[in-house]
Amino acid sequence: SPALGVLQLHFCNSEDNNTQDLKVTITKAGPKNDSTLSCWRHSTTEVSCQNQEYLFVYGGRSVVEPVLSDWHFLHVETMAWVRIPVEGEVPEARHSHSACTWQGGALIAGGLGASEE
């Protein structure tokens, strides 16, 4: 089932960079009362567009749909969802896949489609 909301991890090193003294805090991030990511098994990767950083979220599953083909962009600085036009062939809907930053965009690979293959 979906985990609503976006959480941000903050890593705080000690002065001597000792990993045993590493502290991690978790805070809620992103727009409040936002159901944009009411999905799971999606991918998220950081991408750049016009010198701005975004988290690109693609695919996944939802309560209603067994496989999704939609994408969303979260502007990192403002933590607001923005619309960015995407051109070209739309990837097949998928979940349980991977994505990584690649040549200024994102590379999506693997996963399961509607037929679960």
C-alpha positions in Angstrom: 0.0 0.0 0.0 1.2 3.6 -0.6 3.1 5.6 1.9 1.8 9.1 1.6 4.2 12.0 1.7 7.8 12.6 1.0 10.5 12.1 3.7 13.9 13.7 3.7 16.9 12.1 5.3 19.6 14.5 6.8 23.0 13.1 7.5 25.1 14.9 10.1 28.8 13.9 10.4 30.9 14.4 13.5 33.8 16.8 13.3 36.2 13.9 12.8 34.0 12.2 10.2 33.7 9.1 12.3 30.8 6.9 10.9 30.0 5.6 14.4 29.0 9.2 15.3 26.9 9.7 12.2 23.4 11.0 13.0 20.5 10.7 10.7 17.3 12.7 11.1 14.1 12.3 9.1 11.8 15.2 8.3 8.6 15.5 6.2 9.3 17.3 3.0 7.3 18.3 -0.1 3.9 19.8 -0.5 1.5 19.3 2.4 -1.7 17.2 1.9 -0.3 16.0 -1.4 -1.4 12.7 -2.9 0.8 12.9 -6.0 2.8 9.9 -4.8 0.1 7.6 -3.6 1.9 4.8 -5.3 4.6 2.3 -4.6 7.2 0.3 -6.5 8.1 3.5 -8.5 11.5 4.9 -9.3 13.0 8.2 -8.3 16.2 9.8 -9.6 17.7 13.3 -9.6 17.7 15.1 -13.0 18.7 18.6 -14.1 16.7 20.9 -16.4 17.8 24.5 -17.2 20.2 24.5 -14.2 17.5 23.4 -11.8 17.5 20.1 -9.8 14.4 17.9 -9.8 13.5 14.5 -8.5 12.0 12.5 -11.4 9.4 10.0 -10.3 8.2 7.4 -12.8 5.7 4.5 -12.9 4.8 2.2 -10.0 1.6 0.7 -8.8 -1.5 2.3 -7.1 -4.6 1.1 -5.3 -6.5 1.6 -8.6 -3.9 0.7 -11.2 -1.7 -2.4 -11.2 0.9 -0.5 -13.3 1.5 3.2 -13.9 3.1 5.1 -16.8 2.9 8.6 -15.4 5.8 10.8 -14.3 6.2 13.7 -11.9 8.9 16.3 -11.2 9.6 17.6 -7.7 11.6 20.8 -7.8 14.3 20.2 -5.1 14.8 23.8 -4.0 11.1 24.6 -3.5 9.9 21.1 -2.8 6.9 21.8 -5.2 5.6 19.5 -8.0 6.1 21.2 -11.4 5.0 20.3 -14.9 7.9 19.8 -17.4 7.0 18.8 -21.0 8.4 15.5 -22.0 9.0 14.7 -25.7 9.6 11.5 -27.5 8.3 8.0 -27.1 6.5 7.3 -23.8 8.0 4.3 -22.0 5.9 1.3 -21.3 4.0 1.4 -18.0 6.0 -0.5 -15.3 6.7 -1.0 -11.7 9.5 -2.5 -9.7 12.1 -1.0 -12.1 15.2 1.1 -11.7 16.1 4.6 -12.8 19.4 6.5 -12.7 20.6 9.9 -13.8 22.2 9.6 -17.3 23.4 12.3 -19.8 21.4 15.1 -18.2 18.2 13.0 -18.0 17.2 9.6 -16.7 17.6 6.0 -17.8 14.8 3.7 -16.9 15.5 0.0 -17.0 13.9 -3.3 -16.1 10.7 -3.8 -14.0 7.4 -5.4 -14.7 4.7 -4.3 -17.1 1.0 -4.9 -17.1 1.5 -8.6 -18.0 3.8 -8.9 -14.9 6.7 -9.9 -17.2 
